[in-house]
Amino acid sequence: MTSEAKNRELLLLFFEPDEKPNPAKKEAFLKNVMTGQITRATKITLDRMLLIQVKYIRKMAWLAALMILLAAALITKGNPDSVLQIAALTPLLAFVTEIETRRSYAYGMAELEMTTAFSLRSIRYARFMILGLFDMAVLAGISLLIRKYVAMSVLLTLAHLILPFLLTMIGALLLERTVFGRTHPYGSGVLALLIAVVTEGFLIPDSPVAIPFVMYGFGWVLELAAVFLLAAVIALFCANIKQDEEMTAIWN
Amino acid sequence: MTFDISRQYDRLYRYCYYHTHNRILAQDIVQEAFTRYMERYGSLNEKNAVPYLYVIARNLCIDHYRRQGTLAEKYLQSQSYEEDQGAAQTDAEDSLQSFLITKLSVQRALSRLSEEERELLLLISVNEVSAREAGMILGISRFAVYRRLRLAQKHLRTELGKEGIDGD
């Protein structure tokens, strides 16, 4: 026996464990490693996560926006007063969007989604951003589409279309914070209808609110209001997510 | 060179058991080290798989020390020596007696070495980790490993000699 081997034997007297590892546990673990069950954690990039969320959003949400685009194309033909008619449809779009972004809660999947590779917070932000941007793009597209039929700038037309949308979103998000809103997710639909009817009411020839704004050169007020409401929607959405997380933590 | 996972598992277990003196904990640390390694690198056929596994296991052991304050020294300094010795004196039977006496002598000799020397001997002389890998695990150069290993072996021989064991 070489001196190296002899030394190792001596050292093993000290270093060899008094207890062997549990053979069943070892075997099961090694089997998992060998069969690839323990493998590199899949790293999901941001763009892939967004793509997953795009697939997750129901067709209804996409179709709602496209239906409004189609309706806009039909309403606008030869109708110079079409802006408010189209605007009256946007609260329904806001309703569908809001419902879609809180789907996790509506179907009781919030806790499950909190344990996934991405946090529930990031998932909700992603859905909100995807659908919100898509809706805005559709409304901007409509503004461009009808620009030759209306005597307003594209920006002002967009403000007209977006205001009922944002007002509905704010109402729905505020409702979401209440116990009633949590137990009645479709309650915001009533609100959307109400805002749609009010917006449609501006079509009455002697309506005292909307058109005079434009007539007397105060269109910028509507544009500014749209910007403020957009900021309010984002802030409220963030506040709602925080509230949901706090409530889930308390519940758990 | 292919990675003998079962052998490395046992060697890593020996290393963790030396540091924890707890079968369940040592096995948990070994498996956690493998799992973390696989999640990070995906394959055990990486060039530095062995040192990385030891580094992860070592850090997990250190985390455990911090939480529990159970160093290997604790074992060396604890009564277990005396208990073992007492047990050896009372239970030893003929052939077993010399084995236990040798074991206790080796334990006494090693207990007089520094923790770093014992760790180097465990890694290189027992677990057959290369000097380069041992350097990676301990965060020292290969030359430092050779130098410290030579000193550790010399020190061990002296201490074994004092116990009446020929360490060559």
Interface residues (C-beta under 8 A of the other chain):
Chain A: S3 E4 K6 N7 R8 L10 L11 L12 L13 F14 F15 E16 P17 E19 K20 P21 N22 K25 K26 F29 L30 V33 M34 I38 T39 R40 A41
Chain B: I5 S6 Y9 D10 Y13 R14 Y17 Y18 R23 I24 A26 Q27 V30 Q31 F34 T35 M38 E39 R40 Y41 G42 L44 T102 K103 V106 Q107 L110 L121 L122 S125 V126 Q153 L156 L160 I165 G167 D168
